[in-house]
Amino acid sequence: MQFIMSIGHLLVGYIVPFVLVLTLLVFVHEMGHYLVGRWSGIRILAFSVGFGPELIGRTDAKGTRWKICAIPLGGYVRFFGDADAASKPEQDELEAMSDEDRAQTLAGAALWKRAATVAAGPIANFLLAILIFAVLLGVYGKPIADPVVAEVKPESAAAVAGVRAGDRLLSLDGEKVATFDDVRRYVSMRPEVPIAVSLERGGEVVDLQMTPRRTEITDQFGNKMEVGLIGIVTNQESGNFRIENLGPGQALAEGVRETWHVVAGTFDYLSNLFRGRMNADQLGGPVRVAQASGQMASLGVAAVLQLAAVLSVSIGLLNLMPVPVLDGGHLVLYALEAVRGKPVGPGVQEIAFRIGLAMILSLMVFATWNDISRLIG
């Protein structure tokens, strides 16, 4: 009985939220490809959420097979003339087609239509993230705390730099900060990187320099991560905690801003990774996403939606990587075609797709190994 209850908890607490979140993100991504491809006059053979054996599906009047498959770790839109789900063209089949049929393939469409169709997937993910953030901010408002220091931790980076309680931070490296969260975001992604700080003290502007210390922290679920910390704290009195109600236009603008924060944070992390300022063990795969989905589900719908927005941005960025097989790889090939005035040869494309597939599989194995190591560590 205990085993059955454990399986039930795993299913309801982790797997179901994970599948629901990932299905939403994949559906939106592929719908971007589908809508722009259909608008471009490209025939679409299949729209699949998931890979592997088909669980349920139907074929519409235009000949598109809509289906849900057994492995919920992605999806695809298969265009007429594609050799596989990665939209690699089937050269022999294309050459044997009539001009009319070839015009309905992805490979036979105008260059700008191909680029728009491919780019539409990641763009749809970014738009979804903006929409989710905007809805959450419109419904719940925006929590704000002024960037005023209530306490400086002894021997911290801020203490060494000369920051005092009551100081109001104005800018970091010349970038204005309006809230305490602006400070946290900027500092957390710059461990061991000197930061020029301007602050207001007693009506005067004071310029300092501090270096955030790389610190391992643990969140409420026990997950460990490395961030940059300077050792300042705010409170209700100093930070004037409040909720700002936003109108539709303001919420949308903040949704764009929040989405950009996720994009910038991702690039900051990758930059720190290559420079050795952060460890690669923070890269996660499906197991970590499932774990995070379950953890957020325990906090409520708003937390799950916030996670979905962050993951949607991540999926958009991942697909824009200049790696063959991914959307970004296709866009690179299209850019080369625009420069050369003719498509890249089939042989080169085949080699590029094989290399891209190997790179993606390697990344998945590495991320999954990190997930497993974290669970058993």
C-alpha positions in Angstrom: 0.0 0.0 0.0 2.8 2.4 0.9 4.4 1.7 -2.5 1.1 2.5 -4.3 0.8 5.7 -2.4 4.3 6.7 -3.3 3.7 6.1 -6.9 0.4 8.1 -6.7 2.3 11.0 -5.1 5.0 10.9 -7.8 2.3 10.8 -10.5 0.1 13.6 -9.1 2.9 15.7 -7.6 5.5 15.7 -10.3 4.6 13.9 -13.5 1.2 15.4 -14.1 2.4 19.1 -13.6 5.5 18.4 -15.7 3.5 16.9 -18.6 0.9 19.7 -18.5 3.5 22.5 -18.5 5.6 20.9 -21.2 2.6 20.1 -23.4 1.5 23.8 -23.2 5.0 25.1 -24.2 5.5 22.5 -27.0 2.0 23.2 -28.4 2.5 26.9 -28.5 6.0 26.5 -30.1 4.7 24.2 -32.8 1.6 26.2 -33.4 3.9 29.1 -34.3 5.5 27.0 -37.0 2.1 25.7 -38.1 0.3 29.1 -38.4 3.1 30.9 -40.3 3.8 27.8 -42.5 0.1 27.5 -43.4 -0.1 31.2 -44.1 3.0 30.8 -46.3 1.2 28.2 -48.4 3.2 25.3 -47.1 1.4 21.9 -46.9 1.6 20.4 -43.4 1.5 16.6 -43.0 1.6 16.3 -39.2 1.3 18.3 -36.0 2.6 16.3 -33.1 2.9 16.9 -29.4 5.3 14.3 -28.2 7.4 11.7 -30.0 7.2 7.9 -30.5 4.0 5.9 -30.9 0.8 7.8 -31.5 -1.7 7.7 -28.6 -4.5 9.6 -30.1 -5.0 11.6 -33.3 -7.2 12.8 -36.1 -6.7 14.0 -39.7 -8.3 17.3 -40.6 -9.9 18.3 -44.0 -6.5 19.7 -45.2 -4.7 16.4 -44.6 -2.8 17.4 -41.5 -2.6 14.6 -38.9 -3.0 16.1 -35.4 -1.7 13.7 -32.7 -0.4 13.2 -29.2 2.4 10.7 -28.9 3.7 8.6 -26.0 7.0 10.5 -25.1 6.1 14.0 -23.9 9.5 15.5 -24.3 8.9 17.7 -27.4 7.0 17.8 -30.6 7.2 18.7 -34.2 5.4 20.0 -37.3 6.2 17.9 -40.4 6.0 19.8 -43.6 5.3 18.3 -47.1 8.7 17.2 -48.6 10.4 16.8 -45.2 12.5 13.6 -44.7 11.9 13.7 -40.9 10.6 15.6 -38.0 13.7 17.9 -38.0 12.5 19.4 -41.4 15.5 18.0 -43.3 14.4 18.0 -46.9 14.0 14.8 -48.8 16.1 15.6 -51.9 15.1 12.7 -54.2 11.4 13.3 -53.5 11.8 17.1 -54.1 13.5 16.6 -57.4 10.7 14.2 -58.6 8.0 16.7 -57.7 6.1 18.9 -60.1 6.7 22.7 -59.7 3.2 23.0 -58.2 3.9 20.4 -55.5 7.4 21.7 -54.8 6.0 25.2 -54.1 4.0 23.7 -51.2 7.1 22.3 -49.5 9.2 24.1 -46.9 12.3 23.7 -49.1 10.5 25.1 -52.1 9.0 28.2 -50.4 10.6 31.6 -50.8 13.6 32.2 -48.5 11.8 34.8 -46.4 8.8 32.5 -45.9 11.1 29.6 -44.8 12.9 31.9 -42.3 9.6 33.3 -41.0 8.1 29.8 -40.6 11.1 28.5 -38.7 11.5 31.6 -36.5 7.8 31.6 -35.6 8.2 28.7 -33.1 10.7 30.5 -30.8 8.8 33.8 -31.2 5.6 32.1 -30.1 7.4 30.9 -26.9 8.6 34.5 -26.2 5.1 35.8 -26.8 3.6 33.2 -24.5 6.0 34.2 -21.7 5.1 37.9 -22.1 1.4 37.0 -22.0 1.8 34.9 -18.8 3.9 37.5 -17.0 1.4 40.2 -18.0 -1.6 38.2 -16.8 0.1 37.4 -13.5 1.2 41.0 -12.9 -2.3 42.3 -14.0 -4.0 40.0 -11.6 -1.7 40.0 -8.6 0.1 43.3 -9.1 3.8 44.0 -8.9 5.6 43.6 -5.6 8.0 46.5 -5.0 10.7 47.3 -2.4 12.8 50.4 -2.6 16.6 49.8 -3.0 17.3 51.0 0.5 19.7 49.1 2.8 18.3 48.1 6.2 21.2 46.0 7.3 24.7 45.2 6.1 26.1 41.7 7.0 29.4 41.8 8.8 32.5 41.1 6.7 30.3 40.9 3.5 31.2 42.4 0.2 29.0 45.4 0.9 30.6 45.9 4.4 34.1 45.8 2.9 33.1 48.3 0.3 31.7 50.7 2.9 28.0 50.4 2.4 25.9 51.4 5.4 22.4 50.9 6.7 20.1 53.6 5.3 22.0 53.9 2.0 19.8 54.1 -1.1 21.3 52.4 -4.2 21.0 54.4 -7.3 22.9 52.5 -10.0 25.1 49.5 -10.6 27.8 49.8 -13.3 25.9 52.9 -14.6 22.5 51.1 -14.8 19.8 52.7 -12.7 18.1 50.5 -10.2 14.5 51.3 -9.1 13.8 48.4 -6.8 15.6 46.1 -4.4 14.8 43.2 -6.8 16.8 45.1 -9.6 19.8 45.0 -7.3 19.3 41.3 -6.5 19.0 40.3 -10.1 22.1 42.3 -11.2 24.3 41.1 -8.4 23.3 37.5 -8.4 24.6 36.9 -11.9 28.0 38.6 -11.3 29.9 36.5 -8.8 33.5 37.6 -8.4 32.9 40.5 -10.8 33.7 44.0 -9.5 30.7 46.3 -9.7 30.7 50.1 -9.6 28.0 51.3 -7.2 26.4 54.7 -6.9 24.3 55.3 -3.8 22.7 58.2 -1.9 23.7 58.8 1.7 22.4 61.8 3.6 21.5 63.6 0.4 24.9 63.1 -1.2 25.9 60.7 -3.9 28.7 58.3 -2.9 30.6 56.1 -5.4 31.9 52.7 -4.3 33.1 49.5 -5.8 32.2 46.0 -4.5 32.7 42.4 -5.7 29.9 40.0 -5.1 31.0 36.7 -3.5 30.1 33.4 -5.2 27.9 31.7 -2.6 25.9 28.5 -2.6 22.4 29.0 -1.4 19.5 26.6 -0.7 15.9 27.4 -1.6 12.8 26.4 0.3 12.7 23.0 -1.5 16.4 22.2 -0.7 17.7 22.9 -4.2 21.2 24.3 -4.2 22.5 27.0 -6.6 25.4 29.4 -6.8 24.8 33.1 -7.0 26.6 36.3 -6.3 25.8 38.0 -3.0 26.9 41.3 -1.5 25.4 40.9 2.0 22.7 43.6 2.2 19.2 43.2 3.6 16.0 45.3 3.4 12.9 45.3 5.5 9.4 46.8 5.5 10.5 50.0 7.1 13.4 50.7 4.8 12.1 49.1 1.6 8.5 50.4 1.9 7.1 47.1 0.7 4.0 47.5 -1.5 2.0 46.1 -4.3 1.6 48.3 -7.4 -1.6 47.6 -9.3 -1.0 47.7 -13.1 -3.4 48.5 -16.0 -3.4 46.2 -19.1 -0.8 48.3 -20.9 1.5 48.6 -17.9 1.1 44.8 -17.3 2.1 44.1 -20.9 5.1 46.4 -20.7 6.2 44.7 -17.5 5.6 41.3 -19.1 8.1 42.3 -21.8 10.5 43.5 -19.2 10.2 40.3 -17.2 10.8 38.2 -20.3 13.9 40.2 -21.1 15.2 39.7 -17.6 15.0 35.9 -18.2 16.8 36.2 -21.5 19.5 38.4 -20.1 19.9 36.2 -17.0 20.4 33.2 -19.3 23.1 34.9 -21.3 24.7 36.1 -18.0 24.8 32.5 -16.7 26.3 31.1 -20.0 28.9 33.9 -19.9 29.8 33.0 -16.3 29.9 29.4 -17.2 32.4 29.8 -20.0 34.5 32.1 -17.8 34.6 29.6 -14.9 32.6 31.8 -12.5 29.8 29.3 -12.2 29.6 25.5 -12.4 27.9 23.6 -15.2 26.1 21.4 -12.7 23.3 24.0 -12.6 22.2 23.0 -16.1 19.2 20.8 -15.8 17.2 18.4 -18.0 13.8 16.7 -18.0 14.2 15.3 -14.5 14.9 18.7 -13.0 12.1 20.3 -14.9 9.7 17.6 -13.6 11.0 18.2 -10.1 10.6 22.0 -10.4 7.0 21.6 -11.9 6.0 19.5 -8.9 7.6 22.0 -6.4 5.8 24.9 -8.0 2.5 23.0 -8.1 2.7 22.8 -4.3 2.7 26.6 -4.2 -0.3 27.1 -6.4 -1.3 27.9 -10.0 0.5 31.3 -10.1 3.8 29.6 -9.3 3.3 27.0 -12.0 2.4 29.7 -14.5 5.5 31.7 -13.6 7.6 28.5 -14.1 5.9 28.0 -17.4 6.8 31.5 -18.5 10.5 31.0 -17.6 10.6 27.6 -19.3 8.9 29.1 -22.4 11.7 31.6 -22.7 14.3 28.8 -22.2 12.7 26.7 -25.0 12.7 29.7 -27.3 16.3 30.4 -26.7 17.4 26.8 -26.9 15.7 26.5 -30.3 17.5 29.6 -31.5 20.9 28.1 -30.9 22.8 28.0 -34.2 22.9 24.2 -34.2 21.6 22.2 -37.1 18.4 20.2 -36.3 17.2 23.2 -34.2 15.4 26.2 -35.5 18.5 28.4 -35.1 20.5 25.9 -37.3 18.0 26.3 -40.1 18.1 30.0 -39.8 21.9 29.9 -40.1 21.6 27.8 -43.3 19.1 30.3 -44.7 21.4 33.2 -43.9 24.2 31.4 -45.8 21.8 30.9 -48.7 21.0 34.6 -48.7 24.7 35.5 -48.8 25.6 32.9 -51.4 22.6 33.4 -53.6 21.9 29.6 -53.6 21.1 26.9 -51.0 23.8 25.0 -49.2 24.5 21.7 -50.9 22.6 18.5 -49.7 25.9 16.9 -48.6 26.8 19.8 -46.4 23.3 19.9 -44.9 23.5 16.1 -44.2 26.8 16.5 -42.3 25.5 19.6 -40.5 22.3 17.7 -39.3 24.4 14.8 -38.1 26.7 17.1 -36.1 23.7 19.0 -34.7 22.0 15.8 -33.6 25.1 14.6 -31.9 25.5 18.0 -30.1 21.9 17.9 -28.9 22.1 14.3 -27.7 25.3 15.1 -25.8 23.7 18.1 -24.1 20.7 16.0 -23.1 22.9 13.3 -21.7 24.9 15.9 -19.8 21.8 17.6 -18.4 20.2 14.3 -17.4 23.4 13.2 -15.7 23.4 16.5 -13.7 19.8 15.7 -12.7 20.6 12.2 -11.5 23.7 13.3 -9.7 21.7 16.0 -7.9 19.1 13.5 -6.8 21.5 10.9 -5.5 24.1 13.3 -4.2 
